[in-house]
Protein backbone atom coordinates (compact mmCIF):
# COMPACT_ATOMS: atom_id res chain seq x y z
CA UNK A 1 0.00 0.00 0.00
CA UNK A 2 1.58 3.27 -1.10
CA UNK A 3 -0.13 5.32 1.58
CA UNK A 4 1.14 3.04 4.35
CA UNK A 5 4.70 3.32 3.05
CA UNK A 6 4.45 7.10 2.90
CA UNK A 7 3.47 7.19 6.56
CA UNK A 8 6.37 4.87 7.43
CA UNK A 9 8.75 6.93 5.33
CA UNK A 10 7.78 10.13 7.10
CA UNK A 11 7.95 8.52 10.54
CA UNK A 12 11.25 6.65 10.17
CA UNK A 13 13.20 6.85 6.93
CA UNK A 14 13.00 10.59 6.51
CA UNK A 15 14.91 11.28 9.73
CA UNK A 16 18.52 12.14 8.80
CA UNK A 17 20.00 10.23 11.74
CA UNK A 18 18.15 7.06 10.69
CA UNK A 19 19.25 7.46 7.09
CA UNK A 20 22.85 7.71 8.27
CA UNK A 21 22.57 4.56 10.42
CA UNK A 22 20.90 2.61 7.61
CA UNK A 23 23.65 3.67 5.20
CA UNK A 24 26.27 2.45 7.70
CA UNK A 25 24.51 -0.92 8.05
CA UNK A 26 24.30 -1.29 4.27
CA UNK A 27 27.98 -0.39 3.91
CA UNK A 28 28.92 -2.98 6.54
CA UNK A 29 27.00 -5.71 4.72
CA UNK A 30 28.62 -4.79 1.39
CA UNK A 31 32.07 -4.93 2.99
CA UNK A 32 31.57 -8.46 4.28
CA UNK A 33 29.79 -9.58 1.11
CA UNK A 34 32.90 -8.62 -0.88
CA UNK A 35 34.89 -10.91 1.43
CA UNK A 36 32.41 -13.73 0.74
CA UNK A 37 31.28 -13.95 4.38
CA UNK A 38 27.62 -13.11 3.73
CA UNK A 39 25.25 -13.17 0.80
CA UNK A 40 21.65 -12.25 0.22
CA UNK A 41 19.22 -14.67 1.83
CA UNK A 42 21.80 -16.58 3.87
CA UNK A 43 20.13 -15.97 7.25
CA UNK A 44 23.15 -14.09 8.60
CA UNK A 45 23.43 -10.57 9.94
CA UNK A 46 26.42 -8.28 9.95
CA UNK A 47 26.81 -7.01 13.49
CA UNK A 48 28.69 -3.99 14.75
CA UNK A 49 30.59 -5.21 17.84
CA UNK A 50 30.36 -1.70 19.25
CA UNK A 51 26.92 -0.48 18.15
CA UNK A 52 26.52 2.61 16.02
CA UNK A 53 24.37 4.12 18.79
CA UNK A 54 27.35 3.81 21.17
CA UNK A 55 29.78 5.48 18.80
CA UNK A 56 30.90 2.37 16.91
CA UNK A 57 32.24 2.82 13.40
CA UNK A 58 31.72 0.86 10.22
CA UNK A 59 35.26 -0.49 9.94
CA UNK A 60 36.26 -4.12 9.41
CA UNK A 61 37.64 -4.53 12.94
CA UNK A 62 34.23 -3.59 14.39
CA UNK A 63 32.21 -6.01 12.24
CA UNK A 64 31.30 -9.66 12.67
CA UNK A 65 28.84 -12.13 11.16
CA UNK A 66 26.15 -13.59 13.42
CA UNK A 67 23.19 -15.85 12.75
CA UNK A 68 20.07 -13.73 12.36
CA UNK A 69 18.37 -15.44 15.32
CA UNK A 70 21.25 -14.61 17.67
CA UNK A 71 21.61 -11.02 16.51
CA UNK A 72 17.90 -10.19 16.60
CA UNK A 73 16.59 -12.67 19.16
CA UNK A 74 18.02 -11.09 22.29
CA UNK A 75 20.29 -8.34 23.53
CA UNK A 76 23.73 -8.61 22.02
CA UNK A 77 25.99 -9.02 25.05
CA UNK A 78 28.81 -10.91 23.36
C-alpha positions as CSV (number, residue, x, y, z in Angstrom):
1,X,0.0,0.0,0.0
2,X,1.6,3.3,-1.1
3,X,-0.1,5.3,1.6
4,X,1.1,3.0,4.4
5,X,4.7,3.3,3.0
6,X,4.5,7.1,2.9
7,X,3.5,7.2,6.6
8,X,6.4,4.9,7.4
9,X,8.8,6.9,5.3
10,X,7.8,10.1,7.1
11,X,7.9,8.5,10.5
12,X,11.2,6.7,10.2
13,X,13.2,6.9,6.9
14,X,13.0,10.6,6.5
15,X,14.9,11.3,9.7
16,X,18.5,12.1,8.8
17,X,20.0,10.2,11.7
18,X,18.1,7.1,10.7
19,X,19.2,7.5,7.1
20,X,22.9,7.7,8.3
21,X,22.6,4.6,10.4
22,X,20.9,2.6,7.6
23,X,23.7,3.7,5.2
24,X,26.3,2.4,7.7
25,X,24.5,-0.9,8.1
26,X,24.3,-1.3,4.3
27,X,28.0,-0.4,3.9
28,X,28.9,-3.0,6.5
29,X,27.0,-5.7,4.7
30,X,28.6,-4.8,1.4
31,X,32.1,-4.9,3.0
32,X,31.6,-8.5,4.3
33,X,29.8,-9.6,1.1
34,X,32.9,-8.6,-0.9
35,X,34.9,-10.9,1.4
36,X,32.4,-13.7,0.7
37,X,31.3,-14.0,4.4
38,X,27.6,-13.1,3.7
39,X,25.3,-13.2,0.8
40,X,21.7,-12.2,0.2
41,X,19.2,-14.7,1.8
42,X,21.8,-16.6,3.9
43,X,20.1,-16.0,7.2
44,X,23.1,-14.1,8.6
45,X,23.4,-10.6,9.9
46,X,26.4,-8.3,9.9
47,X,26.8,-7.0,13.5
48,X,28.7,-4.0,14.8
49,X,30.6,-5.2,17.8
50,X,30.4,-1.7,19.3
51,X,26.9,-0.5,18.2
52,X,26.5,2.6,16.0
53,X,24.4,4.1,18.8
54,X,27.4,3.8,21.2
55,X,29.8,5.5,18.8
56,X,30.9,2.4,16.9
57,X,32.2,2.8,13.4
58,X,31.7,0.9,10.2
59,X,35.3,-0.5,9.9
60,X,36.3,-4.1,9.4
61,X,37.6,-4.5,12.9
62,X,34.2,-3.6,14.4
63,X,32.2,-6.0,12.2
64,X,31.3,-9.7,12.7
65,X,28.8,-12.1,11.2
66,X,26.2,-13.6,13.4
67,X,23.2,-15.8,12.8
68,X,20.1,-13.7,12.4
69,X,18.4,-15.4,15.3
70,X,21.2,-14.6,17.7
71,X,21.6,-11.0,16.5
72,X,17.9,-10.2,16.6
73,X,16.6,-12.7,19.2
74,X,18.0,-11.1,22.3
75,X,20.3,-8.3,23.5
76,X,23.7,-8.6,22.0
77,X,26.0,-9.0,25.0
78,X,28.8,-10.9,23.4
